[in-house]
């Protein structure tokens, strides 16, 4: 797209969104992706508070948007039989009934394509690289062309539409992840039953979506043992209900007594994170939740790009390897066969990162550099031997 054509397209879209009274954002798939959409939601709301913003999301991740003050309505797609929400045909019908003047598809897969097309919206916005790009009558240019740099965070990718249109960018953090008071009360009661004071515990979430992103369970156990002794803080381990096996493995490896809570609803998980003194995890949705709640984070990094997926706008330490095969898609380890990038990160390196965060005089962690408006980062790197 030439500069003149791109400029005309941006001006046309800006005028269309200025006239529109409603905008539907389609954000399917993961918890982390959903959480990292919140800065865009807040930016759009900050630009036009009168623009009704609705979000279409899959049922497991709906709590990210349900209580956000900038979201008017959360439309919930049921990804499988038996979960809350609408079927795909019913969702398409509900979208059509609402007659949205504009839709922004942030996903680009076949389901979001179908729902975009079924909407009959006059303005259908998507990336030029999406499958079935013909379904979109407004194509966003590549993010690196708009930002004029390649080292973009996922949040910046999603804010590309704001920058391309010359709309005001968020100057700081608005409402991030919202936690229901009922969930806070439930967690406070549970902490009380466990004789744990709010704000005086370490939370560890040792699971991840892919094996190449998951540090060893025995190392998480050793880390919890060491920190609980050194700081006299209880440790609460969390996981999803389908991940109970991981917590059992941690329990068997630990030498000390810790709490294991795999039964929390998502809003309760957010409430527990909101009250912790330190959150420790892999590259996962709960780690992004901790960042959105502005909690100190130590993240053990694996196969994915730490440039694109590091914690956003919070104080954090990121411990990673430095192998030539990194980053990679992460579905399997083609280089070594055993996810060496994360499995060989030593416990002491992660413990040191925790000490830097827990001890105020130990020096600043990584996270955003003060005054670095583009969100650039620095991160400690743990060297892991390559395959020589």
C-alpha positions as CSV (number, residue, x, y, z in Angstrom):
1,X,0.0,0.0,0.0
2,X,1.5,3.3,-1.1
3,X,1.8,6.2,1.4
4,X,-1.0,8.2,-0.3
5,X,-3.4,5.3,-0.4
6,X,-2.6,4.3,3.2
7,X,-3.2,7.9,4.3
8,X,-6.5,8.0,2.5
9,X,-7.6,4.7,4.0
10,X,-6.7,5.8,7.5
11,X,-8.6,9.1,7.1
12,X,-11.6,7.2,5.7
13,X,-11.6,4.8,8.7
14,X,-11.1,7.5,11.2
15,X,-14.1,9.3,9.9
16,X,-16.2,6.1,9.9
17,X,-15.3,5.3,13.5
18,X,-16.0,8.9,14.5
19,X,-19.5,8.6,13.1
20,X,-20.1,5.1,14.5
21,X,-22.0,4.7,17.7
22,X,-20.9,1.1,18.3
23,X,-17.9,-1.1,17.7
24,X,-17.5,-4.8,18.2
25,X,-14.1,-6.2,19.0
26,X,-13.7,-9.9,18.3
27,X,-11.1,-11.4,20.6
28,X,-11.1,-15.2,20.5
29,X,-8.7,-17.7,22.1
30,X,-6.3,-17.4,25.0
31,X,-6.4,-15.8,28.4
32,X,-3.2,-13.9,27.8
33,X,-4.4,-12.6,24.5
34,X,-7.6,-11.4,26.1
35,X,-5.8,-9.6,28.9
36,X,-3.4,-7.9,26.5
37,X,-6.4,-6.5,24.6
38,X,-7.4,-4.3,27.6
39,X,-5.0,-1.4,26.7
40,X,-6.7,-1.2,23.3
41,X,-10.2,-1.2,25.0
42,X,-9.1,1.5,27.3
43,X,-7.5,3.6,24.5
44,X,-10.6,3.4,22.4
45,X,-12.7,4.4,25.4
46,X,-10.4,7.3,26.2
47,X,-10.6,8.5,22.6
48,X,-14.4,8.4,22.5
49,X,-16.2,7.7,25.8
50,X,-19.5,7.7,23.9
51,X,-18.5,4.9,21.6
52,X,-20.2,1.7,22.7
53,X,-17.6,-1.0,22.9
54,X,-18.7,-4.6,22.9
55,X,-16.4,-7.6,23.0
56,X,-17.0,-11.0,21.6
57,X,-14.9,-13.6,23.5
58,X,-14.9,-17.3,24.3
59,X,-16.6,-18.4,27.5
60,X,-13.4,-19.3,29.5
61,X,-12.0,-15.8,29.2
62,X,-15.2,-13.7,29.5
63,X,-14.3,-12.6,33.1
64,X,-11.5,-10.5,31.6
65,X,-14.1,-8.1,30.1
66,X,-17.4,-8.7,32.0
67,X,-16.7,-6.1,34.7
68,X,-14.5,-3.6,32.8
69,X,-16.0,-0.1,32.9
70,X,-15.1,0.6,29.2
71,X,-17.0,-2.5,27.9
72,X,-20.7,-2.1,27.3
73,X,-21.6,-5.7,26.5
74,X,-19.6,-9.0,26.5
75,X,-20.8,-11.5,23.9
76,X,-19.8,-15.0,24.9
77,X,-19.1,-17.8,22.4
78,X,-19.3,-21.3,23.8
79,X,-16.2,-23.1,22.4
80,X,-17.5,-26.6,23.4
81,X,-20.6,-28.4,24.5
82,X,-21.4,-28.0,28.1
83,X,-19.8,-24.6,28.8
84,X,-21.6,-21.3,29.2
85,X,-22.3,-19.1,26.2
86,X,-23.8,-19.3,22.8
87,X,-23.2,-21.8,20.0
88,X,-21.5,-20.5,16.9
89,X,-24.7,-20.2,14.9
90,X,-26.5,-18.5,17.8
91,X,-23.5,-16.1,18.2
92,X,-23.7,-15.2,14.5
93,X,-27.4,-14.5,14.9
94,X,-26.8,-12.3,18.0
95,X,-24.1,-10.4,16.2
96,X,-26.3,-9.9,13.2
97,X,-29.3,-8.8,15.4
98,X,-27.2,-6.0,16.9
99,X,-26.4,-4.4,13.5
100,X,-23.0,-3.2,14.3
101,X,-21.8,-0.4,12.0
102,X,-18.1,-1.5,12.6
103,X,-16.2,-4.7,13.6
104,X,-12.6,-5.0,14.5
105,X,-11.3,-8.6,14.3
106,X,-8.3,-9.1,16.4
107,X,-8.0,-12.8,15.8
108,X,-8.2,-13.7,12.1
109,X,-9.1,-17.4,12.4
110,X,-11.9,-19.2,10.6
111,X,-14.5,-18.7,13.4
112,X,-13.8,-15.0,13.7
113,X,-13.9,-14.7,9.9
114,X,-17.3,-16.4,9.9
115,X,-18.7,-14.1,12.6
116,X,-17.3,-11.0,10.9
117,X,-18.9,-11.9,7.6
118,X,-22.2,-12.9,9.3
119,X,-22.4,-9.5,10.9
120,X,-23.1,-7.6,7.7
121,X,-21.3,-4.7,9.3
122,X,-20.5,-1.8,6.9
123,X,-17.0,-1.5,8.2
124,X,-15.1,-4.7,8.7
125,X,-11.5,-4.2,9.9
126,X,-8.8,-6.9,9.9
127,X,-5.1,-7.4,9.1
128,X,-4.2,-7.8,5.4
129,X,-2.4,-11.0,6.3
130,X,-5.6,-12.7,7.7
131,X,-6.9,-15.7,6.0
132,X,-9.9,-14.8,3.8
133,X,-8.7,-11.2,3.8
134,X,-11.4,-10.4,1.2
135,X,-14.0,-10.5,4.0
136,X,-12.5,-7.2,5.4
137,X,-13.1,-3.9,3.6
138,X,-10.5,-2.2,5.8
139,X,-7.0,-3.7,5.9
140,X,-4.6,-2.6,8.7
141,X,-1.1,-2.2,7.5
142,X,1.7,-4.3,9.1
143,X,2.4,-3.1,12.6
144,X,6.2,-2.7,12.0
145,X,5.4,-0.3,9.2
146,X,3.1,1.8,11.4
147,X,5.4,1.9,14.4
148,X,8.6,2.0,12.3
149,X,10.3,-0.6,14.4
150,X,10.2,-4.4,14.6
151,X,10.6,-5.1,18.4
152,X,6.9,-4.7,19.2
153,X,5.1,-6.1,22.2
154,X,1.7,-7.8,21.6
155,X,0.0,-4.8,23.2
156,X,1.6,-2.5,20.7
157,X,0.5,-4.8,17.8
158,X,-3.1,-4.4,19.0
159,X,-2.7,-0.6,19.4
160,X,-1.5,-0.3,15.8
161,X,-5.0,0.9,14.7
162,X,-4.7,3.8,17.1
163,X,-1.3,4.8,15.9
164,X,-2.2,4.4,12.2
165,X,-5.3,6.5,12.6
166,X,-3.4,9.2,14.6
167,X,-5.7,8.7,17.6
168,X,-4.6,9.6,21.1
169,X,-2.6,6.8,22.7
170,X,-3.0,5.9,26.3
171,X,-0.7,8.1,28.4
172,X,-0.7,5.7,31.3
173,X,-2.5,2.8,32.8
174,X,-6.2,3.1,32.9
175,X,-8.4,0.4,34.5
176,X,-6.6,-2.8,33.9
177,X,-8.0,-6.2,35.0
178,X,-11.1,-5.6,37.1
179,X,-11.7,-7.9,40.1
180,X,-15.2,-8.4,41.6
181,X,-15.7,-7.5,45.2
182,X,-17.4,-10.8,45.8
183,X,-14.3,-12.6,44.5
184,X,-12.1,-10.5,46.7
185,X,-14.2,-11.4,49.7
186,X,-14.2,-15.1,48.9
187,X,-10.4,-15.1,48.6
188,X,-10.0,-13.1,51.8
189,X,-12.1,-15.6,53.6
190,X,-10.1,-18.5,52.2
191,X,-6.9,-16.9,53.2
192,X,-8.2,-16.3,56.7
193,X,-9.1,-20.0,57.0
194,X,-5.5,-20.8,56.0
195,X,-4.1,-18.2,58.5
196,X,-2.6,-16.2,55.7
197,X,-2.6,-12.4,55.8
198,X,-3.6,-10.6,52.6
199,X,-0.5,-9.1,50.9
200,X,1.8,-11.4,52.9
201,X,2.1,-14.5,50.6
202,X,3.9,-15.5,47.4
203,X,1.8,-17.0,44.6
204,X,3.3,-19.5,42.2
205,X,1.5,-20.6,39.1
206,X,3.7,-23.4,37.7
207,X,1.7,-24.4,34.6
208,X,1.8,-23.2,31.0
209,X,-0.1,-24.1,27.7
210,X,3.0,-25.7,26.1
211,X,5.7,-28.0,27.6
212,X,8.4,-25.7,26.0
213,X,7.1,-22.9,28.3
214,X,6.9,-24.9,31.5
215,X,9.8,-24.9,34.0
216,X,10.4,-28.1,35.9
217,X,7.9,-28.8,38.7
218,X,10.7,-30.0,41.0
219,X,12.4,-26.6,40.5
220,X,9.3,-24.7,41.4
221,X,9.1,-26.9,44.6
222,X,12.7,-26.1,45.5
223,X,12.2,-22.4,44.8
224,X,9.1,-22.3,47.1
225,X,10.9,-24.1,49.8
226,X,13.8,-21.7,49.7
227,X,11.7,-18.5,49.5
228,X,9.4,-19.6,52.3
229,X,12.4,-20.1,54.6
230,X,14.3,-17.0,53.6
231,X,11.3,-14.6,53.8
232,X,9.0,-16.4,56.2
233,X,6.2,-16.0,53.7
234,X,3.6,-18.7,52.9
235,X,3.5,-19.9,49.3
236,X,0.2,-20.6,47.5
237,X,0.4,-22.7,44.4
238,X,-2.4,-22.3,41.8
239,X,-3.4,-24.1,38.6
240,X,-6.4,-24.8,36.5
241,X,-8.8,-27.6,37.4
242,X,-7.4,-29.7,34.6
243,X,-3.9,-29.1,35.8
244,X,-4.2,-30.7,39.3
245,X,-1.6,-33.3,38.3
246,X,1.1,-30.6,38.1
247,X,0.3,-29.4,41.6
248,X,0.5,-33.0,42.9
249,X,3.9,-33.4,41.4
250,X,5.0,-30.1,43.1
251,X,3.6,-31.3,46.4
252,X,5.5,-34.6,46.2
253,X,8.8,-32.7,45.3
254,X,8.5,-30.1,48.0
255,X,10.2,-30.5,51.4
256,X,8.0,-27.9,53.2
257,X,4.3,-27.5,53.5
258,X,2.7,-25.1,51.0
259,X,-0.9,-24.4,49.9
260,X,-2.2,-25.9,46.7
261,X,-5.4,-24.4,45.2
262,X,-6.4,-25.8,41.8
263,X,-10.1,-25.1,42.2
264,X,-10.3,-21.3,41.8
265,X,-12.7,-19.7,39.4
266,X,-11.0,-17.3,37.1
267,X,-12.2,-14.2,39.0
268,X,-11.1,-15.8,42.2
269,X,-7.7,-16.4,40.7
270,X,-7.5,-12.7,39.8
271,X,-8.4,-11.8,43.3
272,X,-5.7,-14.1,44.8
273,X,-3.1,-12.5,42.4
274,X,-4.3,-9.0,43.4
275,X,-3.4,-9.7,47.0
276,X,0.0,-11.4,46.6
277,X,3.3,-9.9,47.5
278,X,5.0,-11.6,44.6
279,X,3.8,-13.6,41.6
280,X,6.0,-16.3,40.0
281,X,5.1,-18.1,36.8
282,X,5.9,-19.2,33.3
283,X,4.9,-17.3,30.2
284,X,1.1,-17.9,30.7
285,X,-2.2,-16.1,31.0
286,X,-2.0,-15.8,34.8
287,X,1.4,-14.1,34.5
288,X,-0.2,-11.5,32.2
289,X,-3.0,-11.2,34.7
290,X,-0.5,-10.4,37.4
291,X,1.1,-7.7,35.2
292,X,-2.3,-6.2,34.4
293,X,-3.0,-6.1,38.2
294,X,0.4,-4.3,38.6
295,X,1.8,-7.0,40.8
296,X,5.6,-7.6,41.0
297,X,6.3,-10.6,38.7
298,X,9.2,-13.0,38.2
299,X,8.7,-15.0,35.0
300,X,10.7,-18.1,33.9
301,X,10.9,-17.9,30.2
302,X,10.8,-20.6,27.6
303,X,10.4,-20.9,23.8
304,X,8.3,-17.8,23.0
305,X,9.5,-14.3,22.1
306,X,10.2,-12.3,25.3
307,X,10.1,-9.1,23.1
308,X,6.4,-9.8,22.1
309,X,5.1,-11.4,25.3
310,X,7.0,-10.1,28.3
311,X,4.9,-8.7,31.2
312,X,3.4,-5.3,30.3
313,X,3.7,-2.2,32.4
314,X,4.6,-3.7,35.8
315,X,7.8,-4.3,37.8
316,X,9.2,-7.6,36.7
317,X,12.2,-9.9,36.4
318,X,12.4,-12.2,33.3
319,X,14.8,-15.1,33.5
320,X,15.5,-16.8,30.2
321,X,18.1,-18.7,28.2
322,X,20.0,-17.5,25.2
323,X,19.9,-20.3,22.7
324,X,20.2,-19.8,18.9
325,X,16.9,-21.5,18.3
326,X,14.9,-19.0,20.4
327,X,12.2,-17.9,19.9
328,X,10.3,-20.8,18.3
329,X,6.6,-21.7,17.8
330,X,7.0,-24.0,20.9
331,X,4.8,-26.9,19.9
332,X,7.8,-29.2,20.2
333,X,11.5,-28.9,20.7
334,X,13.1,-29.6,17.3
335,X,16.6,-28.5,18.4
336,X,17.1,-30.5,21.5
337,X,14.0,-32.6,22.1
338,X,13.8,-31.7,25.8
339,X,12.8,-27.9,25.9
340,X,16.4,-27.1,27.1
341,X,15.6,-23.4,26.8
342,X,13.5,-23.5,30.0
343,X,14.3,-26.8,31.7
344,X,18.0,-26.0,32.3
345,X,17.4,-22.6,33.9
346,X,18.8,-23.1,37.4
347,X,16.7,-22.5,40.6
348,X,19.3,-20.1,42.0
349,X,18.9,-17.8,39.0
350,X,15.2,-17.5,39.6
351,X,15.7,-17.2,43.3
352,X,18.0,-14.3,42.7
353,X,15.4,-12.6,40.6
354,X,12.9,-13.0,43.4
355,X,15.3,-11.5,45.9
356,X,15.7,-8.4,43.7
357,X,12.0,-7.9,43.6
358,X,11.3,-8.7,47.3
359,X,14.1,-6.7,48.7
360,X,13.6,-2.9,48.1
361,X,17.3,-2.1,48.4
362,X,18.4,-4.9,46.0
363,X,18.1,-2.7,42.9
364,X,15.5,-2.3,40.3
365,X,14.2,-5.2,38.3
366,X,13.6,-5.2,34.6
367,X,10.2,-4.0,33.4
368,X,9.7,-0.7,31.6
369,X,12.6,1.7,31.7
370,X,11.5,5.0,33.4
371,X,10.7,7.5,30.7
372,X,10.7,4.8,28.0
373,X,7.4,5.6,26.4
374,X,7.7,2.8,23.8
375,X,7.8,0.1,26.5
376,X,11.3,-1.1,25.8
377,X,12.8,-3.5,28.4
378,X,15.9,-5.0,29.8
379,X,15.9,-8.5,31.1
380,X,18.5,-10.7,32.9
381,X,19.6,-13.6,30.7
382,X,20.7,-17.0,32.0
383,X,23.1,-18.6,29.6
384,X,22.4,-22.3,28.8
385,X,24.9,-24.3,26.8
386,X,23.9,-25.0,23.2
387,X,24.0,-28.2,21.2
388,X,27.7,-28.4,20.3
